Amino acid sequence: MIDLTLIGIGTGNPEHVTLEAVKAMNSVDLILIPLKGEDKADLAGLRHEICRNCITNPAVRIETFDLPVRDPETPDYLRRVKDWHDEIAAVWATVIAGHLAQDGGAKVAFLVWGDPSLYDSTLRIAERLGRRMPLRLKVIPGITAIQTLCAAHGIPLNDLAAPVAITTGRRLRETGWPEGAATAVVMLDGGCEFAALDPAGVAIWWGAYVGMQNQILLSGSLAEMSDLIVQTRANARAEHGWIMDIYLMRRTIP
């Protein structure tokens, strides 16, 4: 039986790791850290830094593994992602099987950016892993990028009695502003889809690498900030080789 713990570690700031997460990290046999290529080596480095800061149990082993990439030849987006998740689950199974104890059991953990339940695929991959081997799952919540963004800008998530929608850049491109929402939080927007919206009456609070040492914050009216955010994002991605950003937009209530 595999005891699998998914540990939310926040957005990269070691001080955002909760006491519950620290306790969980020190209680497992093995922590697996994915490698996503040279251009995202910083992400694995941050996980290793968090381990160095938080783990005091010398019995905990830390191992890395190469993460599969999505097949660009699969035209359907959902099919492409589901196939990718299947491949990752297969890799997980192989790596974990190589570290099983003699009795067939092991306590394994993955460190998950933000919170495992919010716009992260780790829980879906864990469900696939459970079809391959006996599994007990535990989830440790973490500080999300949404919380960190709002805290960094000093703003509330919502207006009084006003609904909030959490969506992606792809959905924003396909459907426009979320129907019925006064506030829209947009994640995973590599195409800067906010630039195609009607900016009238819209304010934006944008952040990249939120919670990290290289955090970048911009805010103001969408009309005034759109081009600046697009350029700042491009410059940051070129400098670091990768970028994680998120933004909140709010429509003015008449």
N, C-alpha and C positions, 0 to 999 in steps of 0.2 A: 504493500500500500504506500502510495506517495502522498505525503502531506505537502501540498503546494500553497505557498503564501505569496499573494500579490501585495506589495508594499508601496503605497503612494509616498513619493519623496518630494512632492512640491515641484517647483519650476527650476530647480538647480541651485538654490541657496541652501547650503548645509544647515543653516539655522532654522529653516522651515521644516525640517524633519521632526516629526512628533516623537514624544517619549514612547508612545505605543509602537511606533515604527522602529525605534532604536531597540526596544525589548525584543521585537520580532526578529530583527536582523541578527541578534546575538543568540537566538534560540534554534536556528536552523543548522543543518549540516553543510549546505551548499548554496551559494548565491551565484546565479548565472547572469552574465552581462553580455548583451548582444553587441556585435560589431557591425556598423552600417557603412563601412567604407572609409577611406582616408579623409574624405571631405567632411565626415561627421565624427572624426576621432575625438573631438572635444566632448561629445555626449558620453562616450564611454569613459573618458577621463574624469568627467564630473561624477559619474557613478562610483568610480574608484576612489575619488576624493571623499565622497560621502561615506564609503565603507571605512576608509582610514580614520575618519573623524568619529565614527559611531560604533565600530565593532571593537570590543575588548575581549571577546571570547576567542582564544587562539585555535579552537577546534573548528571554527567556521572556515570553510574553503571558498575561494572565489575563483570562478572559471569564466572564460570568455568563449563565445562561439560566433560564427559568421551567420548573419541573418540573410535569408533569401530575399531577392528583389522581385517586384511585380513584373509580370510579363507584358511588355508594351504591345505585343502582337495580339492580345485578347481585346477586341474592340469594345465589348460591353463592360462598363465600369464595375457594376456589382459582381459580375462573373469573375472579372480580373481580381478584385479584392478577395472574394471567397476562395478562389484558387490559391492565392497568395497565403491566406490564413491556413489553408490545408497544408501547404508546404512548410510553413513555420511550425505548425503542430507536429509534423513529422520530424523536423529537426530537433524540437524540444524532446520528443520521445527518445530519439537516438542519443542525445547528450545526457539525458537523465538516466537512461538505461546503463550508460557507461559508468555511472557513479552510484549505482544501487548498492546498499549494504548487503551483507551475506544473507540476511533474512528476507531480502527483497524489498526492504523499506528504505525510505529516505525522506528527510525534511529539506525541501527545496524552496528557494525564494527568487522572485524577480523584482527588481526595483523599477517602479512605473512612474514616469513623469506625471506630475499633478496628482490626479485621483484616478484609480483604475476604472471608475464607473462613468467618467465624462470624456467623450470623444477619444477613447482609447480602445484598441482592439484586443488587449491582453485577456480580458474575460472571455471574449468569443473564442480566442485561440485555446484558452484553458478548457473550455467546453469541448472542443475538438480533441484535445489531449485526453480527456476523460473517456473518450470512446476507444482509446488505444491502450490504456492502462488504468488499474484501480487508483482512484484519486479522491482525496479529501481537500476541499478548497477553503481557504480563509483569505479575507480581504481586509487590508489595513488602509483606511481612508487617508488621503493626503490633501494638502492645500492646492487648490486649483489655480490655473492661470487667470481665470475670471476673478477670483478673490484677490490675487496679487495685482492684477491690472487696476481694479477699483481702489485698492489700498494705495498703490503708487500715485494715482491721480487724485486721491482724496475725494472720491465721489461715491454715492450710493449706487447699487445696481439698478434700482428701479425708481420711478417717480411714484408719488402717493397714488394708490389705487390704480396704477397703470401696469399693464401686462408686459412681460419680457419674453423675447424669443431668443433661443440659442441655436445658431445655424452655422452653415459652412459657406465658403466662397462659391463653391459649385452650386449650391442651392440658391444663393443670392443671385447668381448669374441666370439661373433657369427660371426663377419665380419672382425676382425683384424683392422689394421690401416685404418682410413677413406680414401677412394679413392680420390685422387686429392688434399688432404690437406697437407700443410707443417707444420701446427700447429694443435694439437688436444687438446681440453679441455675436461676432463672427469669428470663427476659428478656421484654420486650414485654408487660408485664402492666398494661394500663391499668385493669383492673377490680379490682385488689387481690384476686386469687382466693385468696390465702393465708388470708384471713379466713373462708373457708368450710371450711377443713380442721379436723380434730380436732387441737387444739393440744397434746394430752397428749404429753409427752416430746420436743417439737420446739423447737429453738432457731433463731433467725433473725438474719441479719446483712444489713441493708438499706442501700443507698446511692443517693443521687440526685446527678446531675452529678459522678460520681466522677472525680477527677483535675482538676477545674476549681476555680476560685477559690471558687465558691459551693457546694462539696461539702457534702452533708448525710449524716451517718451515724447509724444507730440499730441497737442490737443487744440481745438478751436472749431470754427465753423467748417463744414465739409467743403464749401466753396473755396475757402482760403487755404485749407490744409491738404487737399487731395493731391496736387502735384508734388508738394513737398514730401508727403509720406511716400509716394511712389518712388521718388528719387532717393530718399533716405534709406528706404528698404533695399533698393538695388545696390547702393553703396555698401551697406552693412553685409549683405549677402556676398558681395565680391570680396570684402575684406576678410570675412570669417569662413567662407566656403559653405555656410549653411545659415539658416535663419529660422527662428520660431517666433511668430508674432501673433497678435490678437488685437481686436479693437471692439469698442462699444460705440454705437451710434444712437442718438436720441433725437426724436422729432419734437419740435416745439409744440406744446399743447396750447391751442388757441384760448 
